Amino acid sequence: MLYSIIGEDVPNSLSARQSTRPAHLARLEELKNAGRLILAGPNPAIDSNDPGEAGFTGSVVIAEFPSIEEAKAWADADPYVAAGVYQTVTVKPFKQVF
């Protein structure tokens, strides 16, 4: 099943985000290479693809996992969680219609 993983950043997370990004992307690459990643990306803090110093307010990942427990375990192990980038992470089942 597909699951949406929504991480909400702490205020002023840009520096921690930048330093942890390579490890975060490596995990997403693993999902992509396994054919399980549908989409992933950050939420810019301003209405721009390149928000510069404004940074980001969170991220969205939609991917396939065998169960919600495994999706939550994967989300909890994200380097952004360990680095304190995310203040909350929400995992929900996702039904793709289009």
N, C-alpha and C positions, 0 to 999 in steps of 0.2 A: 504494500500500500504506500501511497505518497503521504508525506508529512511536511507541514510548513514549520520552519524553525525561525522564530523572530527574536533577534537579540536587540535589546534597547541599551544604548550606550550611557555610561555615566557622563556627566558634564566634563568638557575639556578632555576628551579621550584621544584626541588626534595623535599626540606623541606616542602613547602606548599602542595605539592602533598601528602606526607606521612601523614601530620596532617589532611588532608581533606578526605583521602581515605575511611575511614569507612562510611561517609555520602554519598559519591559518589557510593560506592558499594551497599549501601542499596537501592538506587533508581534503580540501575540495577537489583537487586534481585526482586523488584516489577514488573519490565517488564518481567523478566524471569518467575516469578510465574503466571503472566497473560498469558503466552504463546506467548508473543510478541517479545522477544529478540532472534535474530538469532545468533549474535556474538558480543563480546566486548573485548577490550584489549588495552594496551598501545603500543606505538612505542618506543622500546629501543633506546637510543642515540648511542649505539655501537652494533656491530653484536654479540649479546649475549642475551640469555633468562634472565640472571641476570646481568644487566649492572652496579650494584653497585653504586658507587658515580657518574658515568657518567649520571645516571638518564634516563629520557625519553624525547622525543621531542613532544609527543602528544598522542592522543587516537583515536580509531575508534569504533563506535557503529553502528550496523545495526539492526534496529528494525521496528516493524509495528506500524503505527499511522493512524488515520482516515484521516488526511490531512497534508499537508506540514506546515500549520500554527500551528497545534498541535505539530508536530515534532519540529518546531523551538521554540515554547513556552517551551517544555520539555527541550530542549538543553539549552535555556537561563537560566533555573532555576537550572542547574547543580551546585552543590557545588564547583566544580573546577572553574566555572566562577566567582562565588561570592568571592572565595579565591584568585583570580588573577592568577591561574595556567595557564589558557588558554589566549592567546593573540588574537586568532581568533577562531571562530566556524563556520563551513560551513555545511549546511544541504541541501541534494539533494535527489530527488527521486532515488530509487535503484531498478533495475530489476534483480532478481536472475535467472540465467540461469542454473547454476550447483550447 
